[in-house]
């Protein structure tokens, strides 16, 4: 596995990571883990078509008992029909469904050889995956049912306890990031394991529209989660008070309000970037990430309205509501919001005027109509409609009544157009985005032009890095040059920090290995963006790169909650390998084989320590279950590549990353490939033997 294969620049480097919810599906950004997996699947060798499909037993959780291993006598076509008849357990899933004519031309393939997991994959006539059903624990019962849109996975039904009933529902890729838990396995989500702020606002809107207090309760902060936040006494008391009010009064509010009806539709999350309070402020024991005045725009027939969501808090991988929602009316104060930051003005004063005569309303009507045309458009029609939408985005940005609303439209435009470029729906999309940025700049419109420039830069790199080795090398060179120009143009932008991290990484992993340049870039990140996640990783990277020949401080918790410290005296006299990995990094998992070979070769002389930086520990546990030879110590702490303390301690920005420590606990190599690992260990042995001979 080559160094630097999977970089953080693709994983979480941009705002708007989960897009803008199902009302405007084209506004979602595909998560890179989904992109990586999709690319990996299609890079695998083709496998023979299956000519039979065993019996399907339908029931709660889709119990398909003999599907995987019984060779039935049915012809391929009717069995395909049965497989394609399987639908997601949740109703709001937009996935590809072939026509009757297309269904007859679909194919079924085994996954056992390619994915090392028994199951089946169904492809449409063009070769794109549309369904995938897996038996992840090899018990001859399916337990994961995946559904695809435009070749990318958008949804999974999961039977996590392997009892033939689904108990988890997960939206992925362009469908967002929701992960629902169904404890009693009745098909209704009981709680959210993961959900974005945008998706919480959509859930609150739906709960009001459907007069469903239980649905609202599912996104409301629980007492256990409030305790987990470790707020200071003042904030804890205030939060507890508004939580009690929200839970007690929601049903009455939903029934009494008249603005949201059965005809109302959620449009978008109308709030800018979140705010943060650092640990130690006002008695808070940990960092707090929140939206203080979240809102959402909705439409009822031709009228538009604003819903005040209030304060949203981030707890682990999820966002939670804490306040009773309310309607925003021009000129009237809003009761919620301002829980952690005292607002200097009412949100109502900055909310867009949604009355029929406003300048924004007719544009929103045009936007809605154009979105419907794009959804139904044929491939030959999309480029023209996309160009029209680009022009309309510019009008909406300029017509927005305040900076927050304007920046929201900027991000929507940049996300939507760049996604259309990547999906080959709008070949001239990057030119359109550049033109929008230039026009806004020339007219001195105050907006987040850095966001547009960043999306253009990263999307262009994605397009150019798909060709030959020579073309990819040229794309890399252009990318790093563009990063430096971006820093000059937008030195205060949060993305300038990300650009610096990429340049530092490039200097670190390049063939020349310019460590001094890498440390210089990391230092700039620390100085320019103190306290940020990037600054913490930069500090860790500097420590890792400057500790050669020195003891490397590193500690954390194992996946089962035990304490690990690299300074432990029990590790002295043994070579230690720290291997960073994640479930979405295929090369990292492939490295397990080489690590196991080295453990067998060097036995007690070598200690391998896995360091997992998945967002969710379950993903790591699933990989380890399938790779039973990976029996060495595994560390895990939540937060993923950006925020896990394990990643921040050593400044991990790329995977796989392997660190070699000698028998005295001193750093030998801060970023060694597994290909070179055996030779590195042999050098340590020879050096030790030579030192011993000299001492005799």
N, C-alpha and C positions, 0 to 999 in steps of 0.2 A: 504494500500500500504506500503510495507516495505522499510525502508531507504536504499538508495544506490542501487536501482534496475538497473538504467541505468547510467553507468559511462562514463566519458569522455575518458577513456582508449580505449573504442570501437569506439568513435565517430570521433575523429580527431587526433589520437595520432601518426600517421605515415606519413612519406613523401610518395609522389606518390599516394595521395588519390584518384585521378581519373584515374590512370593508364596511358597507353601509346597510346590511340586513336584506331580508328577502324581498322587500318591496321593489328595490332596484338591484336585481341579482348581478347585473354587469358591474356593479360598483365594488364587488368583493375582490380582494387580492388572494391568490392561491398561496397557501402556506408552503414554504419551501420544502418542508418535510414531505408534503404530498407530491411536489414537483420532483424531488429527488427520487422518491419511491417509484413514481410513474416512469421516470427515465430509466431507472434500474430494471423495472419489469420489462420494458420494451427492448432493453439491451440484452436480455437473456436469449439463449438459443430457442428457436421455435420448437414446439412439441407436437407430437402426433395428435390428430383429431380423435376424439372419442366417438365411437360409433354406437354407443348404447348409453342409456340413462336409466338408472334404477328407479324404483318406485319412490314417490314423494308422499310423505304422510304429513298433512297440514294440521296444525294445531297451535296452541299458544306457544310462541317462540319458534315456530317452524321446526318441528321435530322431524328431521329427514333421516330416519334411522339407518336405512341400508343404502343411502345414496352413494357413499364413497367407494365401497368395495364390492358391492354385488353387481355382477355383469348381467344386466337384463337383456331380454331379447327384443326390446322395442326398437323401432327405427329411430334414426337421429332426430327427424323433424318433430314428431309428437312429443319426445322428451324435451327438446328445446322449448317447445311451447309451455310445458309444465314449469321448466326452470324460469322462463321469462315471466310466468304468471306470478312468481313470488314478488311481493311488494313490501316496502318498508313498513314497519309497525307504526311509525309516526306519520301523520297525514300530510304535514307540510314539508315534504321532501321533493325537490325538483331534480329528477334523474332521467337519463335517456331511456326511452321505451321505443323499440323499433316498430315500424308498421308491420302488418301481417305479411306483406311481400318481403320486407327486409328480414323478418324473423326466420323465414325459411332459408335464408342465406347466412345466418349466424353460425358460429362454430363454438365447440366446447373443447377445452384443453385441460389436461391434468396439471396440477401445480406441484406435485410431490418432488419432481426432479429439480425444477427451477427455483422454487421458494423454500424447498426443504420442509414443506408443510403439506400434508394431504389436503386435497380439495379440488375445486374446479373453477375455471375462469371461462366466461362467455364473452366472445367478441362479435362486434357487428360486421357487416360485409366489408367495411373499409379496414378492418383489423384493429379497431379501437376497443378497449375493454369496456363492457357495460355492466357486468356483474362478476362478483367473485365470492365464492362460498368456501370457507376453510374449516378444517378440523385441527385446531391449534394444539390440542393435547393428545392427538392420535388415538382417540378412543372409539373411532368409527362413527362419531356423531358430529355433525356440523355445529360450530359454536360462534362463527363470525360470518355475517352476511353483508357484503359490501356492494354499494350502488354507485354508479359513475355518471358524470356529466361531462361531455366533450373530452372524454379520455381520462379525466381525473376523478379520484374518489371523492364523493361529496357526503356520504352517509354510511354508517354502520349500525346494524343490530348486533348486539353482543350477548352471548350466554356465558357470563364470566365464571359461574359456579358449575357449569357443565351438567345441568339437570334438564336440558332440552326445553328450557323456557328463557326467553330473552329478559335480561335485567338491566341492560344499559343501552342507551341510544346516543350515538355520537355523530355530530355534523362536522364535516371536514372540508378542506379546500375552499372553493368558491362559495360554499354554503355556510361558512362561518366557523365558530369554534365551540358551540354548545356541546355539553356532555352531560346527559341526564341519567339519573339513577332511579330504577324502578324496584324498590325493595320487595314489594309483595307480588311482583311479576304479573300485574293485571293490565299492562299496556299503558298505564298512566305514569308520567314522570312524577316522582315523589320529591326529588331534590336535584340540585345542579352541582355536579362535581366541578365543572368549568363553564363559564359563561362570560362574555365580554360586556362592557358597559353599554355598547350599542344594543346588544341583544337583550339586556335587562330592560332597557327602555321600551323595546318592542313587546316584551312580555307584559310589562305594566300596562301598556296601551291595550293589548289584547285582553287582559284581565278586566279592564274597565269596559271595553266594548261588549264582552261576554258576561259582565256582571259576575265574575268568577273570583271570589275572595281567596279561594285555595291557590289559584294560580299566582296571585299577588304574594301570598304568604311564602311561596317557594323561592321568590327572589328577595325576600326580606331578611335582613341580618338576624341570625339566631343568637340567643343568649351565649351559647358556647363560642360562636364566632366573635362576639363582642369581647369576651374574655380573652380570646386568642390575640386580638389586636393590641392588648396591653396599653390601653389609652390612659392618660393621666386622669386624675379624679374628676376634674372639671369637665373634660370632654366625655368621659365615660358616663357621668350623670346626665349630661345633656342628650347624649345619644340614646340612652336607655329611656328617657322621657318621651322623645319623639317616636321611638320604636313602638312603645306602648300605645301611643295615640294612633299611629299608622295601622297597627293590627286591629285596633278596636273600631276605627271609624271608616275603614276602606269600603265595606259593603254599603254603608249608607251614602258615602260620597259617590260611588259608582252608580247607584240607583237614582240619586238626585240630579246629577249633572245631565245636561241635554246636548252638549256639543258633540260627544262621541256616540254614534249610533251603530246599528248593525251594518250600515252602508259605509261607515268610515274606514279609511285605509291609512296605515302607517306609512309615512314617506321617508323620513330620515332622522337620525340623531343629530340635533342641532346644537351641539356643544363643542367647544374647542379642546385644547389639550388639557390633561388632568393637572392637578396641583399636588404638591408634596410638603409634608412636614417632617423634618429630620428627627431621629431619635434623640431624646433629651429635652425637646421643646415642650413646655407646659406639662411636664411629667410623663410624656409618652415614652415608653420603653423601647419602641422600635419605629422605623420609618413608616409613615402613613401616606398612602397614595389615594387621592380622592378627586371627585368632581363636586364642586360646591354648589353649582347652579345648573345642573343638567336639565335639558329640555328636549322636546321632540316635536317635529312638525307632522301634522296629519291632514287628511283631506276628506271632506264629506260632500259628495256630489261636486259642485264647483267651488265650494267654500273651503278655506284653509284655516286651520287652528293650531295653537301652540299649547302643548301640555308641559307643565312645570313638573319635572321628575324630582327635583330637589337634590339632596346629597346622595352620592354613590360612593361606596368604599370598596377598595380592593382587599380581598381576603384570600391569600394563597393564589390559586389559579382562577378565581372567580371574582366578579363584582357583585355587590349587594346594595339594595335600596334600604334606606333607613327612615324615610319620611313619607307622610301622606301626600300623594300627588295633588295637583291643582291645575286649574285652567289659567292661562296667561291672558289678561285683558289689557289692552292699551291704556296706559295712564293709571292703572291700579297696581298697588303693591302686591307682591306674591308672598304668601305665608311661609313657604318652605325655602330651603337653601340658606347659605350663610352660617352653617353649623360650625365650621372650623375657621372660616375667614369672614370677618364682618364686612359685608358688602357696603360700598359707599353709595350705591344707587340701586334702585329696584330693577330686577331683571326685566320687568315689563317695559321699562323705558327704553331698553335696548332690543327688545324682541321685535321681529318684523311685523308690520301692520298686515293682518291677514284679512281685512275687509275687502270686498269685491273690487273696490275702486283703486286699490294700491297698485303701484308700478310692478310689484313682484308677482301678484296673483296671475295676470295673463301669461307671464313667462312660465310660471309653474304649470299652468294648464297646457301650454305648448310642450313643456318638458314631459309631462305625463303622456300626452298623445304620441310624442316621438319615441318614448320608451316602449310603448305598445307596438309601434311599427317595427322597431328594432327586434323585439322578441319574435315577431312573425316573419321577419324579412328573409328572403332567399340570399344565399351567399353573394350573388352578383349585385345585390341591392345594398349590402351593409356599408360599403365604403362611403357611398354618397350620404347615407343617413348618419353615419358616424361623423362626417364633416359638418353636417347640419347641427348635430348635437354639440360639437366643439364650438361652433359659433354661438349657440344658445348658452353654453356654459359661460362664455365671456360676458354675455349680456346679464346673466344672473349674478355673476361676480360684481359687475359694476353697479347693478341695481340694489345689491344688498344694503340694508340700512345702517349696518354697524360693522365694526372690524371682526367681531366673532363670527357673525353670519357670513361675511365675505370670505374669511379664511376657511370656513367650512366648505363653501362652494369651490374654493381653490383646491382643497384636498380631494373633494369629490371628482372634480375635473381631471386632476392629475392621475388619480387611481383608475378612473374609468377608461380614460384614453390610453394609458400605458398598458392596461390589461387587454384592451382591444388590439393593440399592436402585437402583444405576445400571442394572442389567439388568432393572429393573421386575419383579423376582421377590418383593420384600418392601417394599411401599409404606410400612409403618410401621417400617422398619428403623432409621431415625435416632432415632425415639422409643425404640426398644428399646435402642440403644447408650447414649443419654443416661440411661435408667433404670439400666442396668448401672453406668455411671460414678457416678451418684448413690448407688446402694446400696453400692458398694465404698467410696465416700468416707464415707458415714454410719457404716459399720461399721469405718472406719479401717483398711481393708486396704491394705497397702503395695504399690502397683502403679503402672504407668505410665499414670495417668489422663489425662495430657496427650496421650498418643497417641490415646486414644479421642476426646477433645475435638477434636483436630486433624482426625481423619478425618471427624467429624461436620461440622465447619466447612467443609472443602474439598468434601465430597460435596454438602452443601447448596448451595454456590455453583455446582457443576457442574449441579445440577438446575435452579436458578433462572435460569441464564444461557442457556437454550435458547429463550426466548420472543421477544416483540416487542422493538423497540428500547427502548420505555418500560420493559418488564419487565426487560430486561438492565441498564438504567441503575439501576433500583431494586435489582437483585441486586448490582451493584457497590457501591452505597452501603452496603447491609447487610453485604456482605463486609468492607469496610474498617472498618466499625464493630466487627464481630465480631473482626477481627484485633487491634484495640486492646484489646478486652476480654480476649482470649486472653493477651496480653502481661501484663495486670494479674493474671490468675488463675494463670499459669504462667511467671513471669518468668525462672526458671532453665532452662526447657525448651529443648532444641535447636530446637524449632519456634518458639519466641519469636524466635529469630534470623531464621528464615525469614519470620515475620510482619513483623518490622521491615524486612526487605528488600523485601517487597511494598508496605508503606506508603511506603518511600522511592521505589520505582519509580512508584507512583501519583502522588506529589507531583512527580516529575520529568517525567512524560509527560502530566499533566493539561493541560487547555486553559489554565489559569492559569499553569502552569509554576512551581510554588513550589520553586525550586531551594534556597533556604535551608532549607526544611523537609526536603527530600530529603537534603541534606548532614547535617542534624541526626540523621536516622534512621540514615544510614550510619555516623555517628560512634558512635551507641549500639551498633550491631552490633560495631564494632571493640573498644569498651570492654568489652562484656558477654561476647563470645565470641572472645577473642584467639586467633589461630592457626588458626581454623576456615576452611573454604573460603569461607564467607559473609563472614568478616572480610577475607579477601584481596580478594574482589570488591568489598566496601564501600570498601576503601582505593582500589581502582582507579576506582570510580565517583566518589569525592570528587575524585580527581585530574582526572578528565575534566570534571567540572562546575565546578571552580574554576580551570581553566586558560584561560578565555576571554581572548584577546589575548596569550597566552603560548605559548612553544614547548612542544609536547606530546611528552614522552618516550615512544617506542613502538618496539619492535623484536621480531623473531621470525624464524622460518624459513619459507621458501617450501615449497610442497607437494613440490618436488623437492629440498629440503634445503639451499638456498642461504640466506645471511644477508641480512636486510632491516632497515634502520634508517631511521626517519622523519627522522632528523637528517642523512642523507646529503646532501652538498652538491649532488649531481646533481639533487636534487628542488627546490632553490631556484630561484625564478623560475617555478615551475609550481604550479598549484592541485592539491591532493591530496584525493581522496575515499577514505575507509576504509569499505568496505561489509561488515558482518558478515552471514553467512548460514549456513544448514545445509540439508541435503537434505530434511529433514522440514518445513521452513518454505516452503510453496508461494509465499507472497508474496515471500519473499526471491529465489527463482529467477525469478519474474515480473519483478522489478526489473532483471534482466540486460538486458532489452530497452531500458529507459530509459537505463541506464548506457552501453550500446553507442551509443545515439542521441547522448548527450552527448559521448562520445569522438569520434564522427564530426563533431560540430558544432564542438568546441573544439580538436580535433586535439592538437598538441604542448603546448598550453597546459594541458591537463588530464591528470592521472595517476590512474587508478582502481586501487585495491588491494583485492582481495577477501580477507576474513578468514573462513575456514571453521572452525566449531566443532562439527563432527560428532564422534561418539564414534569412528567408524571412517573412516580416510582413503579406503577403497574407496568408501564412499557418496558422498563428495565427488567422487572421480574419475569415478564413473558419471554424476553430474549434468553435469560438465564435458564428458564425452564426448558427451552428448546435446545440449549447448548450445555448439556449436563457435564461436559468436560471442564467447563470454566468454574472450577471449584475453589479458586483462590479468593482472598478477601476482596469484597466489593464495598466501596464507599458510595454513599448517596446522601445529598442534602438538597431540598427543593430550591427552585429558582431558575433552573435551566442554564444555558450557556451564559446568559447575561447576568443573572443575579445569584446563582448558586455560590455560596462561600467557597466551595471546592474549586470552582472555575476562577473566581476572583483572586484567590490566594496566589495562584501562579499565572494569572493573566491569560487564560485559555481563550483564544479567538478562532481556533481552527481545529478540526478533527481529521484524522486521528492525531493525537499528540502523546508521545512517550518520553518519559524522563528516566535517565539512568543514574543511580546513586551507588557509590562504592561501599566497601565493607565498613568504612569509618563514618558513614553517613554523609559523605561529602558529594556534592553535585559533580557529575562527570560530563553529562550531555543534557542540555535543557530541551532538546527537541530532536530525538533520534528516531529514524524510521525502523520498523520491525525488520526490514531487510538488512540493516546494518547492526541490529541489536546483538546477534550472536558474535560478530566480530568484535564489537565493543566489550562484551563480557570476556572474550578470550584475551583481549589486551589487558584488562584488569587482572586476570589470572597471571599472565606473563609478568606484569609489573610487580605483582605481589611475590611471585617466585624469585624474581631478580633481587627484590629488596631483602628477601629472606636469605638468599645466598650471600649478599654483601654483609649481612649481619652476623654470619657464622664466623 
